[in-house]
Amino acid sequence: MVNDKKIIFHIQLWFLLLVLLGACGPTQNEAESSEVVISEEMTAIPMNEEVTVAKMMVLVSSAYSTNIFINREFGMAGQPLEEVIDGTYLFMNVKVTNYSDSELELSQRFGVLGVPEDGYIWPKFADMTEQVNKNDVTYHLDEEFYDKDMTLGAGKTKEVQLFIALSTRTYPVSLVLFDPESGEPIEMLEIIPTEEWYVISNMKAQELIEERFPSSRIVAKEIMGYQFEDEAEGGFYYPFEVTTDGEVSYYFVKRDTSEIYSATFDERYADYPAVPGGIVK
């Protein structure tokens, strides 16, 4: 069953589209710009409902939105390599079945339509079928395991995770399904994150410090990990050197909470001129 709600789309949007090769539809790495118009009445299909188009069944089971990408390849300090952006990453967990008698190229079948500034975005794919943690909505692989191309054999099913980066956290976005022969959009699924987690970026942290000390000279330092003695697990902090009337002080913004901390000294972290102390009210 599909949602009875009807949405009329009158959108004219320029976006990157691969030149049709025979019966090929759109893919990610085209350098030629084409105009694609969605100007028909299209049913908005919610997540967790199966849709079958052009001999392909699609079921979006969950979606996770976050602005921190955790690569689990451990660095020298034993910590995952984490990348924070001001926009957001979106991970969509999708079950796909190929009912045709030939192989499908999934990159020709999926596109994501978000806010106008993003236009169409072609996702990257990772095969999650054999992943032990695939049922954890927040779980994703390291970035190197996502690829712009993925094939699905005739009569086969895969559990796939689609990955994109968006400029804003504006939802819902639309997962658009394309006809592989005409290259036209033929169906659309409404994507709303099942779970969300956001941390503050270095740039946003500096803005907080600048608001707190508008007349001071502020120098951002490299992010550091710190664990208070009474904490079971440490956290990450953005350090800032703040100079006011010639006097230098240090302040820290906790990445996961945006709280501002004053500075203190800790012999356990003797290589640092200061570490987080108490929360600044």
FENKASUL-V615123 format. One record per helix or strand of 2 or more residues. SS is the DSSP state (alpha for helix, beta for strand). FROM is the first residue (numbers start at 1). TO is the last residue. If there is no record, write none. Layout:
BEGIN
SS FROM TO
SS FROM TO
END
This chain:
BEGIN
beta 6 8
beta 11 16
beta 33 38
beta 41 45
beta 51 53
beta 56 74
beta 80 98
beta 104 105
alpha 106 108
beta 110 113
beta 120 121
beta 124 127
alpha 143 145
beta 151 152
beta 157 166
beta 173 178
beta 185 191
beta 195 197
alpha 202 212
beta 217 220
beta 224 226
beta 235 244
beta 247 254
beta 260 264
alpha 267 269
beta 275 279
END
